[in-house]
Amino acid sequence: MASWNPMWRAGAMSSVRAGIVAVLVVASPVACAAAAEGPTARRGVVVAVLDGQTLEVQLGTRVETVRHIGIGPILLRDSASAEAALRRATAAHTDLLQGREVTLRSDVALRDAAGRLLADVIVEGRLVSAELVQLGFAEVVTLPPNVARRQSLLAIQAKAQAAREGLWGDPDVSRLHRPARSGVLASRRTMSFFHVDDDKGYLEDMREYFETPEAAIAAGYVPSFEYAFHAERERRDRQTSVAAMQPFAPYGSTSAPVVQPVAVVQRVLLPQPTTNVGHIWRGGVFVPIPLR
């Protein structure tokens, strides 16, 4: 009878485990997609700055279009003023990044609806999105599920507005500013959606993400009982910051505007006549929500 060899048995078990892992990796589409996407931190060189929030980065043999997580353009209600603000923001973005070596760090959602890579862009240990907000050339825009830096960016933005940095120092910006809205979190269990500041941890296993409340409504969800409260508070906080920044803003003083009735906030949530009303983050990508 052959003697029992513990070294042989250990080697055989290791081979079996390796074979099982190899089969799982090949068989799982999710694992294959994650492998194709690469690690969450990558290094590259900026080859072009497209506007105030997007850029092109050379990553190895390919060029990726990248969008900063957590920020967007400072929106204005006048097209001519908006174009001028866009040129200034693009110039500031170019000064920070053109030709620089950068590190890209991904969050939960890897790409947006247009296929652009979503990332924190880091140069010499500095977060570029935070610098753009601090310089007054970008506004905080929170699109779930990438919400980790929301509060810190909002604090930086409030200071930039108070100091009238960048675009916030332009009287036209305070007069024509159209504050960006945040995306929402939705529960498939209750078929309702929540403001990003009203995160419900117990919904973690039944959660979906929308870039706008209109997109959530189009998908069959309704606002939670507290959505209007949180949305109104966010709106008032943003308006108060702009009013404090420019005393001659439309509100006429640095005091907080009067809270409007909930019905006014709810009317804003109705879908607008466009080809689609937004996107839902599902399965690692943003999928369009068409207008019904």
PATOR-60131 format. One record per residue (C-alpha): residue number from 1; residue in one letter; chain; x, y, z. Coordinates in steps of 0.02 Angstrom, whole numbers, plus 50000, padded with zeros to 5 digits. Each point is the difference from the previous one (the first is absolute). Layout:
residues N
vexgu:doza:vexse:x:y:z
NUM:A:A:X:Y:Z
...
//
This chain:
residues 292
vexgu:doza:vexse:x:y:z
1:M:A:50000:50000:50000
2:A:A:50067:50172:49954
3:S:A:50042:50110:50149
4:W:A:49899:50159:50027
5:N:A:50101:50153:49950
6:P:A:49934:50164:50076
7:M:A:50107:50105:49882
8:W:A:49923:49916:49848
9:R:A:49825:50025:50070
10:A:A:50030:50187:50032
11:G:A:50066:50023:49823
12:A:A:49851:49909:49926
13:M:A:49875:50107:50098
14:S:A:50088:50159:49945
15:S:A:49984:49945:49818
16:V:A:49815:49963:50023
17:R:A:49967:50169:50081
18:A:A:50095:50091:49860
19:G:A:49897:49907:49871
20:I:A:49837:50049:50085
21:V:A:50051:50183:50008
22:A:A:50049:49997:49816
23:V:A:49831:49927:49951
24:L:A:49906:50131:50101
25:V:A:50098:50144:49923
26:V:A:49969:49937:49823
27:A:A:49817:49962:50031
28:S:A:49951:50161:50088
29:P:A:49956:50149:49886
30:V:A:50018:50117:50150
31:A:A:50176:49939:50035
32:C:A:50045:50016:49816
33:A:A:49930:50178:49993
34:A:A:50097:50049:50157
35:A:A:50159:49927:49928
36:A:A:49974:50095:49837
37:E:A:49971:50162:50095
38:G:A:50166:49981:50091
39:P:A:50049:50055:50176
40:T:A:49915:50144:50090
41:A:A:50160:50106:49995
42:R:A:50089:50034:49835
43:R:A:50137:50118:49944
44:G:A:49999:50095:49836
45:V:A:50041:50163:49912
46:V:A:49873:50135:49955
47:V:A:50001:50025:49811
48:A:A:49852:50121:49987
49:V:A:49882:50101:50110
50:L:A:49827:50002:49921
51:D:A:49906:50118:50116
52:G:A:49991:50045:50184
53:Q:A:49963:49822:50060
54:T:A:50060:49877:49867
55:L:A:50169:49955:49929
56:E:A:50089:49869:49896
57:V:A:50132:49893:50083
58:Q:A:50126:49883:49918
59:L:A:49991:49835:50094
60:G:A:50127:49881:49926
61:T:A:49954:49975:49817
62:R:A:49827:50078:50008
63:V:A:49928:50173:50032
64:E:A:49852:50012:50121
65:T:A:49877:50144:50018
66:V:A:49991:50033:50187
67:R:A:49874:50100:50101
68:H:A:50036:50060:50176
69:I:A:49892:49921:50135
70:G:A:49892:50119:50100
71:I:A:50007:50161:49898
72:G:A:49919:50081:49849
73:P:A:49991:50169:49913
74:I:A:49933:50154:50088
75:L:A:49834:50012:49909
76:L:A:49929:50167:49943
77:R:A:49831:50048:49925
78:D:A:50075:50107:49862
79:S:A:50087:49912:49854
80:A:A:50126:50138:49964
81:S:A:50053:50012:50182
82:A:A:50004:49810:50013
83:E:A:50120:49988:49851
84:A:A:50115:50132:50075
85:A:A:50000:49907:50167
86:L:A:50037:49836:49910
87:R:A:50152:50078:49913
88:R:A:50069:50063:50166
89:A:A:49972:49833:50086
90:T:A:50082:49906:49857
91:A:A:50151:50115:50007
92:A:A:50019:49973:50187
93:H:A:49983:49811:49977
94:T:A:50131:50004:49862
95:D:A:50123:50096:50109
96:L:A:49984:49867:50135
97:L:A:50012:49845:49893
98:Q:A:50064:50020:49821
99:G:A:50145:49879:49971
100:R:A:50006:49947:50183
101:E:A:50021:49824:50065
102:V:A:49845:49953:50101
103:T:A:49932:49859:50107
104:L:A:49819:49949:49970
105:R:A:49902:49921:50142
106:S:A:49830:49923:49966
107:D:A:49850:49991:50116
108:V:A:49846:49888:49994
109:A:A:49937:50049:49826
110:L:A:50143:49988:49876
111:R:A:49920:50089:49850
112:D:A:49862:50124:49964
113:A:A:49859:49989:49873
114:A:A:50115:50064:49862
115:G:A:50130:49866:50035
116:R:A:50124:50120:50078
117:L:A:50111:49934:50139
118:L:A:49948:50072:50169
119:A:A:50149:50033:50112
120:D:A:50081:50104:50134
121:V:A:50146:50081:49908
122:I:A:50153:50023:50110
123:V:A:50157:50102:49960
124:E:A:50145:49996:50123
125:G:A:49883:49946:50140
126:R:A:49871:50137:49963
127:L:A:49819:49964:49953
128:V:A:49968:50103:49843
129:S:A:49810:50005:50020
130:A:A:50022:50081:50171
131:E:A:50123:50126:49926
132:L:A:49877:50047:49863
133:V:A:49864:50028:50130
134:Q:A:50119:50098:50111
135:L:A:50052:50111:49854
136:G:A:49817:50035:49959
137:F:A:49994:49914:49830
138:A:A:49890:49850:50039
139:E:A:49844:49960:50100
140:V:A:49964:49848:50108
141:V:A:49890:49876:49905
142:T:A:49963:49837:50093
143:L:A:49948:49850:49895
144:P:A:49973:49842:50103
145:P:A:50076:49878:50032
146:N:A:50161:50105:49995
147:V:A:49962:50106:50154
148:A:A:50152:49978:50113
149:R:A:50068:50179:49982
150:R:A:49834:50094:49997
151:Q:A:50010:50086:50170
152:S:A:50183:50049:49988
153:L:A:49975:50073:49825
154:L:A:49846:50098:50058
155:A:A:50102:50075:50143
156:I:A:50136:50054:49877
157:Q:A:49869:50074:49884
158:A:A:49921:50104:50139
159:K:A:50171:50077:50040
160:A:A:50034:50035:49816
161:Q:A:49833:50088:49983
162:A:A:50026:50103:50157
163:A:A:50171:50054:49935
164:R:A:49929:50033:49825
165:E:A:50131:49890:49921
166:G:A:50006:49975:49811
167:L:A:49829:50006:49918
168:W:A:49914:50039:50165
169:G:A:50077:50173:49991
170:D:A:49904:50040:49841
171:P:A:49836:50094:50034
172:D:A:49918:49911:49853
173:V:A:50031:49832:50082
174:S:A:49909:50047:50160
175:R:A:49858:50075:49899
176:L:A:49981:49857:49874
177:H:A:50059:49851:50101
178:R:A:49895:49842:49982
179:P:A:50050:49883:50143
180:A:A:50034:49821:49951
181:R:A:49891:49865:50078
182:S:A:50060:49838:50076
183:G:A:49953:49826:49943
184:V:A:49891:49889:50109
185:L:A:50004:49830:50086
186:A:A:49851:49884:49971
187:S:A:49931:49850:50093
188:R:A:49926:49857:49901
189:R:A:49920:49940:50161
190:T:A:49893:50157:50025
191:M:A:50006:50067:49820
192:S:A:50049:50171:50067
193:F:A:50155:50107:49979
194:F:A:50104:50098:50125
195:H:A:50112:50153:49997
196:V:A:50186:49960:50010
197:D:A:50006:50087:50170
198:D:A:49864:49882:50063
199:D:A:50094:49837:49973
200:K:A:49911:49847:50070
201:G:A:50127:49868:50045
202:Y:A:49869:49864:50016
203:L:A:49959:50017:49815
204:E:A:50174:49943:49949
205:D:A:49940:49834:49928
206:M:A:49853:50073:49901
207:R:A:50076:50160:49931
208:E:A:50004:50085:49831
209:Y:A:50077:50167:49951
210:F:A:49934:50137:49886
211:E:A:50085:50158:49939
212:T:A:49839:50103:50018
213:P:A:49835:49986:50094
214:E:A:49913:50008:49830
215:A:A:50089:49841:49948
216:A:A:49941:49914:50158
217:I:A:49820:50056:49970
218:A:A:50007:49940:49820
219:A:A:50057:49829:50064
220:G:A:49848:49987:50113
221:Y:A:50068:50065:50165
222:V:A:49921:50135:50111
223:P:A:50085:50125:50118
224:S:A:50025:49944:50180
225:F:A:49911:50097:50137
226:E:A:50160:50096:50039
227:Y:A:50065:50027:49823
228:A:A:49920:50173:49981
229:F:A:50073:50056:50168
230:H:A:50178:49950:49956
231:A:A:49988:50068:49822
232:E:A:49933:50166:50063
233:R:A:50136:50011:50133
234:E:A:50134:49970:49868
235:R:A:49922:50132:49886
236:R:A:49994:50128:50142
237:D:A:50179:49964:50051
238:R:A:50061:50029:49823
239:Q:A:49897:50159:49978
240:T:A:50058:50068:50168
241:S:A:50182:49972:49950
242:V:A:49976:50097:49838
243:A:A:49902:50139:50088
244:A:A:50139:50019:50129
245:M:A:50128:50002:49861
246:Q:A:49914:50143:49907
247:P:A:49884:50115:50102
248:F:A:49924:50063:49837
249:A:A:49940:49823:49955
250:P:A:49815:49982:49956
251:Y:A:49954:49957:50179
252:G:A:50055:50171:50057
253:S:A:50083:49953:50165
254:T:A:50113:49875:50084
255:S:A:49857:49920:50097
256:A:A:49930:49831:49950
257:P:A:49854:50008:49877
258:V:A:49828:49958:50066
259:V:A:49964:49813:49991
260:Q:A:49878:49966:49860
261:P:A:49852:49881:50020
262:V:A:50033:49816:49969
263:A:A:49882:50004:49851
264:V:A:50120:50115:49907
265:V:A:50143:49878:50025
266:Q:A:49894:49854:49942
267:R:A:49953:50089:49838
268:V:A:50184:50014:49957
269:L:A:50011:49810:50000
270:L:A:49888:49976:49849
271:P:A:50092:49934:49845
272:Q:A:50042:50127:49865
273:P:A:49965:49971:49813
274:T:A:50166:49926:49945
275:T:A:50050:49838:49917
276:N:A:50043:49930:50171
277:V:A:49990:50063:50178
278:G:A:50164:49936:50066
279:H:A:50090:49839:50037
280:I:A:50002:49860:50128
281:W:A:50161:49920:50059
282:R:A:49974:49813:49978
283:G:A:50124:49858:49977
284:G:A:50151:50116:49997
285:V:A:49935:50117:49863
286:F:A:49876:50144:49985
287:V:A:49846:49951:49898
288:P:A:49886:50133:49922
289:I:A:49824:50021:50073
290:P:A:49887:50048:49851
291:L:A:49856:50122:50014
292:R:A:49838:49901:50010
//
